[in-house]
Amino acid sequence: MFAFGKVFWIVAQPLTLGLILTVLALLALIMGRRKLSGFLSLLSGSLLFVVLFTSLGAWSLQILEARYSRPEITTPPSCMIVLGGAFDLEVTAGRGGMEMNQAADRFIEAARLARLYPQAKILVSGGDGSFSGDYKGDADLSPAYFEAMGVDAARIIRETASRNTAENVGETKALLDANGLSGCLLITSAYHMPRAKALFDAQGLAVVPWPSDYRASGRVTLRLDFTQPTLNAQLTSTAMREWAAILASRMRGQADPLAP
């Protein structure tokens, strides 16, 4: 399932779909199928226009980000779960140090909370999610990060085997049970929280959602946007991937991330 998901997304992401439709249009034209070629060209152009020049991506992510908000903490948490995906594993392996990507706020927020609640354990869930499996995952890289942020690395519980969200949950459950931990804060990107929380709930793991790494302002409307096509494409790709993963979770009967 892990490999299928990787291959599926290589093909299904919006810019790749646009290229595939353009190639099919060219082939149809060569074969003399002018009407089909025109239809495929129109479809490709429309897809690329929506991806590059509308706010669809940010608007779609905003819907997911609105699902959960941070609760008021009345009792200091005993633990927090940080889902991986914040380190750029390939660049870190090549350059050394701790190179992070746009999801870095997951770990920034975890470090902030760790200093506020010094008794809380920190379970970092995330192995190497690449095809090659040649890199150190977020859990392996996290002790050096937290020590640099002034947090004792002895507080960290590392889950190094998972490669996706479903595996995050299964592997984390075993570690929580082994360490007698429950009621942890769950820290992940806000758009990712509905699916992650639903998967934890489906496994009978009560977690407190603590969203971070917001990608939309909360005031985005669906409109034309010619100012930032590269960012629009990135946001649309992220949104389509998450919505596709939500649909897959529901079809497999794992969880319903959008249920009340």
C-alpha positions, 0 to 999 in steps of 0.5 A, spaced: 500 500 500 505 504 501 508 503 494 502 504 491 500 510 494 507 513 492 506 511 485 499 513 484 501 520 487 507 521 482 501 520 476 495 524 480 498 530 482 496 536 478 502 538 474 503 531 472 496 530 470 496 536 465 503 534 462 499 527 461 493 530 458 498 534 453 501 528 451 495 524 449 492 530 446 499 530 441 498 523 440 491 524 438 492 529 433 498 525 430 493 519 429 488 524 426 483 525 432 482 532 432 476 533 436 479 528 441 485 532 441 482 539 442 478 536 448 484 533 451 488 540 450 482 544 453 482 539 459 489 540 460 489 548 459 483 548 464 486 544 469 493 548 469 489 554 469 485 552 475 492 550 479 496 556 477 491 562 477 486 560 482 486 560 490 483 553 489 489 550 493 489 555 499 481 555 499 481 547 500 486 546 505 483 552 509 477 547 509 481 542 513 485 547 517 478 549 520 476 542 523 480 543 529 483 549 533 487 548 539 484 547 546 485 551 552 490 547 556 488 546 564 492 540 566 499 539 564 500 534 558 504 528 560 506 527 553 505 529 546 506 526 539 509 529 533 508 526 527 514 526 522 514 530 515 518 536 517 525 534 515 528 534 508 531 527 509 535 528 502 538 534 503 540 533 510 543 527 508 547 530 503 549 537 507 548 534 514 545 539 520 538 539 520 535 541 514 527 542 515 521 543 510 515 547 510 512 543 516 517 545 520 512 548 525 510 541 527 517 541 531 518 548 533 511 548 536 513 541 540 519 544 542 515 550 545 511 546 548 516 541 551 519 547 555 513 550 557 511 543 560 518 540 562 515 533 565 511 531 558 514 526 554 515 527 547 514 521 542 516 523 535 513 518 530 516 518 523 521 513 519 524 514 512 518 515 507 522 515 501 522 509 496 530 508 497 529 507 505 536 510 505 535 516 509 534 517 517 527 519 518 524 524 523 525 520 529 532 519 528 534 526 527 529 529 532 534 528 538 539 533 536 534 538 534 530 538 541 537 538 544 539 544 540 532 547 542 534 546 550 530 540 551 533 534 554 533 528 549 532 523 554 525 525 554 524 523 547 521 516 545 522 515 537 518 511 533 522 510 527 519 504 523 513 508 520 512 511 513 506 514 512 500 516 517 496 510 518 503 506 520 504 512 524 498 510 528 499 503 529 507 504 531 505 509 536 500 505 539 505 500 541 510 505 544 504 508 548 502 502 551 509 500 552 510 506 556 503 507 559 502 514 556 495 516 554 491 523 553 497 526 549 497 532 545 497 530 537 502 535 533 501 535 526 500 540 520 493 543 521 490 540 514 493 533 516 489 533 523 482 531 521 485 525 517 491 523 523 486 524 529 480 520 525 486 514 524 488 515 532 480 515 534 479 509 530 485 505 534 482 507 540 487 512 542 484 518 545 489 524 543 488 532 544 489 535 537 494 541 537 494 543 530 500 547 527 503 549 520 497 553 517 498 554 510 492 558 509 490 565 512 483 563 514 480 568 510 481 565 503 475 566 498 475 562 492 477 567 486 482 568 481 489 569 483 495 571 478 500 573 483 503 567 485 502 561 480 508 557 483 505 557 490 498 556 488 500 550 484 504 547 491 498 549 495 493 545 490 498 539 490 498 539 497 490 539 498 489 534 492 494 529 496 490 530 502 483 530 500 485 523 496 488 520 502 482 522 506 477 519 500 482 513 501 481 512 508 474 512 508 474 507 502 478 502 506 474 503 512 480 505 516 476 512 519 472 517 516 476 524 517 470 528 516 465 525 521 463 530 527 
